[in-house]
Amino acid sequence: MKFLSEYRDPKLAEQLARAIRQKVTRPWTIMEICGGQTHTIVKSGLEDLLPKEVALVHGPGCPVCVTPIDLIDKAVAIAQRPEVIFCSFGDMLRVPGSSKSLFDVKAEGGDVRIVYSPLDALKLARTNPARQVVFFAVGFETTAPANAMAAWQADRDGIENFSLLVSHVLVPPAMEALLSSDRCVVQGFLAAGHVCTIMGVEEYFPIAAKHEVPIVVTGFEPLDLLEGILMTVTQLEEGRHEVENQYARAVRREGNRSAQKTIAEVFEVSPRQWRGLGEIPASGFQLRGRFQKYDADRRYPSSTEPARESPECISGLILQGLKKPHDCPVFATKCTPENPLGAPMVSSEGACAAYYHYGKRQVELVQPELPGAARR
């Protein structure tokens, strides 16, 4: 517990907040990319510690939230097939498609199972040779190595009744798309530490230079985020636009080369549709070469009509940092975790879910259990 409590120390949090207040001289808008960071900010009440000049907006860093509605419909159609065991992480089940969700399919008798790893789905394929097992491979670069390894092991072992419905999205192209928009309000980024643990930080340098925005790679605990905000504000006040690494205890400049090699063997970069954002070039992964035989999108071709989002849902604006969940007229009324209109209300990393569950901002900062704890 030491390395949890030391990053939630209220005294250190106040020191960092005071340093931010002393540094800031004008308004700045900072976007945290990752939905996990959003949940920490809202749950811990970090915005209450910041000066009014520092505005935090929430980005598209929730892979469940940006999975397009067409792909949800595709997953539903596959899961309804009697020969299929459809496997997914739990927070995908309630994400609404155009007419129903995976949870609805499960309630109707479809064999939809929650797993904790793509390797769990591969194990199911081994033990159920008469069934087709499909894993919903959703995520950023963080989960790509495990999904790649599942396809690699299936190929090595000659397992033919296994496939991946791939919905991998990449963070840097999304940042580039946001910054290139005429509506962009972002002046600095808190980048996702877990993504950079895999991919490193080098791909952020050209983005920072081109758009003249500071990018600070940040962890997920309250003190990580406050320190990241301080580093970002310092750059903004000094007129700098550099890539800095607050999350040095986990992130190296080059990232994890072994994981990158595994990803590159199984996946190749491709365009990708983002829910609420549209198509972003070179912003996703798709299976390459001999691994395409494990592509569920190819194995189960679909000719369904293009799906449409609920006209009442403003999740696209929320994912771009242009609106916040409480700006939505149906937030917490017609749209709730039990009856969501959009994915951000049901994902464990969704901004709407964070505001719904932690609207009262029950502060999670705690006193360190061990005195004199040092940073890792």
C-alpha positions as CSV (number, residue, x, y, z in Angstrom):
1,M,0.0,0.0,0.0
2,K,3.0,2.3,0.4
3,F,3.1,3.2,-3.3
4,L,-0.6,4.0,-3.3
5,S,-0.7,6.2,-0.3
6,E,2.4,8.2,-1.1
7,Y,0.9,9.5,-4.3
8,R,-2.3,10.6,-2.5
9,D,-0.7,12.6,0.3
10,P,-2.9,15.7,0.9
11,K,0.0,17.8,2.2
12,L,2.0,17.2,-0.9
13,A,-1.1,17.8,-3.0
14,E,-1.6,21.2,-1.4
15,Q,2.1,22.0,-2.0
16,L,1.7,21.2,-5.7
17,A,-1.5,23.1,-5.9
18,R,0.1,26.1,-4.3
19,A,3.0,26.0,-6.7
20,I,0.5,26.0,-9.6
21,R,-1.3,29.0,-8.2
22,Q,2.0,30.8,-7.8
23,K,3.1,30.0,-11.3
24,V,-0.1,30.8,-13.3
25,T,-0.6,34.4,-14.5
26,R,-3.3,33.9,-17.2
27,P,-6.0,31.3,-18.3
28,W,-4.8,28.0,-19.8
29,T,-6.8,25.0,-21.1
30,I,-5.2,21.6,-20.6
31,M,-6.5,18.2,-21.8
32,E,-5.9,15.0,-20.0
33,I,-5.9,12.3,-22.7
34,C,-6.7,9.2,-20.7
35,G,-10.1,8.4,-19.2
36,G,-8.4,6.8,-16.2
37,Q,-6.8,10.2,-15.5
38,T,-10.3,11.8,-15.9
39,H,-11.7,9.5,-13.2
40,T,-8.8,10.4,-10.8
41,I,-9.4,14.1,-11.4
42,V,-13.1,13.9,-10.7
43,K,-13.0,11.4,-7.9
44,S,-10.3,13.2,-6.0
45,G,-11.7,16.7,-6.6
46,L,-8.4,17.9,-8.1
47,E,-10.1,20.7,-10.0
48,D,-11.2,22.2,-6.7
49,L,-7.5,22.6,-5.8
50,L,-6.6,24.4,-9.0
51,P,-6.7,28.1,-9.6
52,K,-9.6,29.3,-11.8
53,E,-7.1,30.2,-14.5
54,V,-6.4,26.5,-15.2
55,A,-9.2,24.7,-17.0
56,L,-9.1,20.9,-17.5
57,V,-11.0,19.3,-20.4
58,H,-11.4,15.6,-21.0
59,G,-10.1,14.0,-24.1
60,P,-10.9,10.9,-26.3
61,G,-8.7,8.6,-24.1
62,C,-11.4,6.0,-23.5
63,P,-11.1,3.2,-26.1
64,V,-14.6,1.9,-25.2
65,C,-16.0,5.3,-25.7
66,V,-14.5,5.9,-29.2
67,T,-15.4,2.4,-30.6
68,P,-17.8,3.3,-33.4
69,I,-21.4,2.4,-33.3
70,D,-21.1,0.4,-36.5
71,L,-18.5,-1.9,-34.9
72,I,-20.8,-2.3,-31.9
73,D,-23.5,-3.4,-34.3
74,K,-21.0,-5.8,-35.9
75,A,-20.2,-7.3,-32.5
76,V,-23.9,-7.7,-31.7
77,A,-24.5,-9.5,-35.0
78,I,-21.6,-11.9,-34.4
79,A,-22.6,-12.5,-30.8
80,Q,-26.1,-13.5,-32.0
81,R,-24.7,-16.4,-34.1
82,P,-25.4,-19.7,-32.4
83,E,-22.0,-21.2,-33.1
84,V,-20.1,-18.2,-31.5
85,I,-18.8,-17.7,-28.0
86,F,-18.3,-13.9,-27.9
87,C,-15.8,-12.7,-25.4
88,S,-15.2,-9.2,-24.2
89,F,-14.1,-7.0,-21.3
90,G,-17.0,-6.2,-19.1
91,D,-17.3,-2.5,-19.8
92,M,-18.2,-3.2,-23.5
93,L,-21.3,-5.1,-22.7
94,R,-23.6,-2.1,-22.0
95,V,-22.3,0.2,-24.8
96,P,-25.3,0.9,-27.0
97,G,-25.4,0.0,-30.6
98,S,-28.0,1.3,-33.0
99,S,-30.7,-1.1,-31.6
100,K,-29.2,-3.2,-28.8
101,S,-26.0,-3.9,-26.8
102,L,-24.0,-7.0,-26.1
103,F,-25.7,-7.2,-22.7
104,D,-29.0,-7.4,-24.5
105,V,-27.7,-10.3,-26.6
106,K,-26.6,-12.1,-23.5
107,A,-30.0,-11.5,-21.9
108,E,-31.6,-13.0,-25.0
109,G,-29.6,-16.2,-24.6
110,G,-26.5,-15.4,-26.7
111,D,-23.2,-16.9,-25.4
112,V,-21.5,-13.6,-24.4
113,R,-18.8,-14.0,-21.8
114,I,-16.7,-11.5,-19.8
115,V,-13.0,-12.3,-19.8
116,Y,-10.0,-10.6,-18.3
117,S,-7.5,-11.3,-21.1
118,P,-7.5,-12.3,-24.7
119,L,-5.6,-15.4,-23.6
120,D,-8.7,-16.4,-21.6
121,A,-10.6,-16.3,-24.9
122,L,-7.9,-18.3,-26.6
123,K,-8.2,-20.9,-23.9
124,L,-11.9,-21.2,-24.5
125,A,-11.2,-21.8,-28.2
126,R,-8.8,-24.7,-27.2
127,T,-11.4,-26.3,-24.9
128,N,-14.4,-25.7,-27.2
129,P,-13.2,-26.9,-30.7
130,A,-16.7,-27.2,-32.0
131,R,-17.5,-23.5,-31.4
132,Q,-16.1,-20.3,-32.8
133,V,-14.6,-18.0,-30.2
134,V,-14.4,-14.2,-31.0
135,F,-12.6,-11.8,-28.8
136,F,-13.5,-8.0,-29.0
137,A,-10.0,-6.6,-29.1
138,V,-10.6,-3.0,-28.0
139,G,-8.0,-0.7,-26.7
140,F,-5.1,1.7,-27.2
141,E,-1.5,0.8,-27.6
142,T,-1.6,-0.5,-24.0
143,T,-3.5,-3.6,-24.7
144,A,-2.1,-4.3,-28.2
145,P,0.7,-6.5,-27.1
146,A,-1.6,-9.0,-25.3
147,N,-4.0,-9.1,-28.3
148,A,-1.1,-9.5,-30.7
149,M,0.3,-12.4,-28.5
150,A,-3.1,-14.1,-28.6
151,A,-3.1,-14.1,-32.4
152,W,0.5,-15.2,-32.5
153,Q,-0.1,-18.1,-30.2
154,A,-3.2,-19.1,-32.1
155,D,-1.1,-19.2,-35.3
156,R,1.7,-21.1,-33.7
157,D,-0.7,-23.7,-32.3
158,G,-2.8,-24.0,-35.4
159,I,-6.0,-22.9,-33.6
160,E,-8.6,-22.2,-36.3
161,N,-11.8,-21.5,-34.2
162,F,-10.4,-18.2,-32.8
163,S,-10.7,-14.7,-34.1
164,L,-10.3,-11.1,-33.0
165,L,-12.8,-8.3,-33.8
166,V,-10.2,-5.5,-33.8
167,S,-10.9,-2.0,-32.6
168,H,-7.5,-0.7,-31.7
169,V,-7.0,3.0,-31.8
170,L,-3.7,5.1,-31.4
171,V,-3.3,8.1,-29.3
172,P,-0.9,10.4,-31.2
173,P,-3.0,10.6,-34.4
174,A,-6.0,11.6,-32.3
175,M,-4.0,14.4,-30.6
176,E,-2.9,15.5,-34.1
177,A,-6.6,15.5,-35.3
178,L,-7.7,17.5,-32.2
179,L,-5.0,20.1,-32.7
180,S,-5.7,20.4,-36.4
181,S,-9.3,21.2,-35.8
182,D,-10.5,24.8,-36.1
183,R,-12.5,24.3,-32.9
184,C,-9.5,23.1,-30.8
185,V,-9.3,24.7,-27.3
186,V,-6.4,22.7,-26.1
187,Q,-3.1,24.5,-25.1
188,G,-1.3,21.6,-23.4
189,F,-1.7,17.9,-23.0
190,L,-1.3,15.4,-20.2
191,A,-0.4,12.3,-22.1
192,A,-1.3,8.8,-21.0
193,G,1.4,7.1,-19.0
194,H,0.4,3.5,-19.7
195,V,0.4,4.1,-23.5
196,C,3.9,5.6,-23.3
197,T,5.1,2.7,-21.1
198,I,4.6,0.6,-24.3
199,M,5.3,3.1,-27.1
200,G,7.7,5.5,-25.5
201,V,7.6,9.3,-26.0
202,E,9.4,9.9,-29.2
203,E,6.3,10.1,-31.4
204,Y,5.1,13.1,-29.4
205,F,8.1,15.3,-30.3
206,P,6.9,16.3,-33.8
207,I,3.4,17.0,-32.5
208,A,4.7,19.3,-29.8
209,A,6.9,21.1,-32.2
210,K,4.4,21.4,-35.1
211,H,1.5,22.7,-32.9
212,E,3.7,24.4,-30.3
213,V,1.9,22.7,-27.3
214,P,3.6,21.2,-24.3
215,I,3.0,17.5,-23.8
216,V,3.7,16.0,-20.3
217,V,3.5,12.3,-19.9
218,T,1.6,11.7,-16.6
219,G,0.7,8.9,-14.3
220,F,-2.7,8.2,-12.8
221,E,-2.6,9.1,-9.1
222,P,-3.6,12.5,-7.7
223,L,0.0,13.7,-7.2
224,D,1.0,12.4,-10.6
225,L,-1.6,14.6,-12.2
226,L,-1.0,17.7,-10.1
227,E,2.7,17.5,-10.8
228,G,1.9,17.0,-14.5
229,I,-0.3,20.0,-14.5
230,L,2.4,22.1,-12.8
231,M,4.9,21.0,-15.4
232,T,2.5,21.9,-18.2
233,V,1.6,25.3,-16.7
234,T,5.3,26.0,-16.2
235,Q,6.0,25.4,-19.9
236,L,3.0,27.5,-21.0
237,E,4.0,30.4,-18.8
238,E,7.6,30.2,-20.0
239,G,6.5,30.0,-23.7
240,R,8.0,26.5,-24.1
241,H,6.5,23.5,-26.0
242,E,8.4,20.4,-25.1
243,V,7.7,16.8,-24.3
244,E,8.4,16.0,-20.6
245,N,8.0,12.8,-18.6
246,Q,6.5,13.1,-15.2
247,Y,5.9,9.3,-15.1
248,A,9.6,8.4,-15.1
249,R,9.0,5.5,-12.7
250,A,7.3,3.6,-15.5
251,V,8.0,5.3,-18.8
252,R,11.3,5.3,-20.8
253,R,11.9,7.4,-23.8
254,E,12.1,4.4,-26.1
255,G,9.2,2.5,-24.4
256,N,9.1,-1.3,-24.4
257,R,10.9,-2.5,-27.5
258,S,10.0,-6.1,-27.0
259,A,6.2,-5.2,-26.9
260,Q,6.6,-3.0,-29.9
261,K,8.2,-5.8,-31.8
262,T,5.3,-8.1,-31.0
263,I,2.8,-5.5,-32.1
264,A,4.6,-4.9,-35.4
265,E,4.7,-8.6,-36.2
266,V,1.0,-9.0,-35.9
267,F,-0.6,-5.6,-36.6
268,E,-0.1,-2.9,-39.2
269,V,-1.3,0.7,-39.0
270,S,-4.6,1.6,-40.7
271,P,-7.2,4.3,-40.8
272,R,-9.8,4.0,-38.0
273,Q,-13.3,5.3,-37.3
274,W,-13.6,7.0,-33.9
275,R,-17.0,7.3,-32.3
276,G,-17.9,11.0,-32.2
277,L,-14.8,12.0,-34.1
278,G,-15.0,10.3,-37.5
279,E,-12.2,8.7,-39.5
280,I,-8.7,9.6,-38.5
281,P,-5.9,8.5,-40.8
282,A,-3.3,6.0,-39.5
283,S,-5.0,6.0,-36.1
284,G,-5.6,2.2,-35.6
285,F,-4.2,-1.3,-35.9
286,Q,-5.4,-4.1,-38.2
287,L,-4.2,-7.6,-38.5
288,R,-1.4,-8.1,-41.1
289,G,-0.3,-10.9,-43.4
290,R,-0.9,-14.4,-42.2
291,F,-2.7,-13.1,-39.1
292,Q,-5.6,-11.8,-41.2
293,K,-7.1,-15.3,-41.0
294,Y,-8.0,-14.4,-37.4
295,D,-9.8,-11.2,-38.4
296,A,-13.5,-11.6,-37.3
297,D,-14.5,-8.7,-39.6
298,R,-13.3,-10.8,-42.5
299,R,-14.7,-14.1,-41.2
300,Y,-18.1,-12.6,-40.6
301,P,-18.8,-10.1,-43.4
302,S,-21.7,-7.7,-42.8
303,S,-23.9,-5.7,-45.0
304,T,-25.8,-3.8,-42.4
305,E,-26.9,-0.2,-42.9
306,P,-24.7,2.6,-41.4
307,A,-25.7,3.2,-37.8
308,R,-26.6,6.5,-36.3
309,E,-25.8,7.9,-32.9
310,S,-28.7,9.1,-30.6
311,P,-29.4,12.7,-31.6
312,E,-29.6,13.6,-27.9
313,C,-26.0,12.3,-27.1
314,I,-23.2,14.9,-27.2
315,S,-20.4,12.4,-26.5
316,G,-18.5,13.5,-29.6
317,L,-18.3,17.1,-28.2
318,I,-17.2,15.7,-24.8
319,L,-14.5,13.5,-26.4
320,Q,-13.1,16.6,-28.2
321,G,-13.0,18.6,-25.0
322,L,-15.6,21.1,-26.3
323,K,-18.3,20.1,-23.7
324,K,-18.4,18.5,-20.3
325,P,-20.8,15.8,-19.2
326,H,-23.0,18.2,-17.2
327,D,-23.5,20.3,-20.3
328,C,-25.6,17.5,-21.8
329,P,-29.3,18.1,-21.3
330,V,-30.0,14.4,-20.8
331,F,-27.1,13.7,-18.4
332,A,-28.2,11.6,-15.4
333,T,-31.8,11.8,-16.5
334,K,-32.5,10.0,-19.8
335,C,-28.9,8.9,-19.9
336,T,-27.7,6.8,-17.0
337,P,-25.4,3.8,-16.6
338,E,-28.4,1.5,-16.6
339,N,-29.9,3.1,-19.7
340,P,-27.0,4.8,-21.6
341,L,-27.4,6.8,-24.7
342,G,-23.6,7.0,-25.2
343,A,-20.6,4.9,-24.4
344,P,-19.0,7.5,-22.0
345,M,-21.8,6.8,-19.5
346,V,-21.0,3.1,-19.2
347,S,-17.2,2.7,-19.7
348,S,-15.0,2.5,-16.6
349,E,-12.9,5.3,-18.3
350,G,-15.8,7.4,-19.6
351,A,-16.0,11.0,-18.6
352,C,-19.8,10.8,-18.2
353,A,-19.5,7.8,-15.9
354,A,-16.9,9.7,-13.8
355,Y,-19.2,12.7,-13.4
356,Y,-22.2,10.5,-12.6
357,H,-20.5,8.4,-9.9
358,Y,-18.3,11.0,-8.4
359,G,-20.3,14.2,-8.9
360,K,-20.0,14.9,-5.2
361,R,-16.2,14.6,-5.5
362,Q,-15.5,12.4,-2.5
363,V,-11.8,13.1,-2.1
364,E,-9.6,10.1,-2.2
365,L,-6.4,11.8,-0.9
366,V,-5.1,9.9,2.1
367,Q,-2.4,10.3,4.6
368,P,0.7,8.2,3.8
369,E,0.8,5.0,5.9
370,L,4.6,5.1,6.2
371,P,6.5,8.3,7.1
372,G,9.1,9.6,4.7
373,A,8.0,7.6,1.7
374,A,10.2,8.3,-1.3
375,R,9.1,8.6,-4.9
376,R,9.8,5.7,-7.1
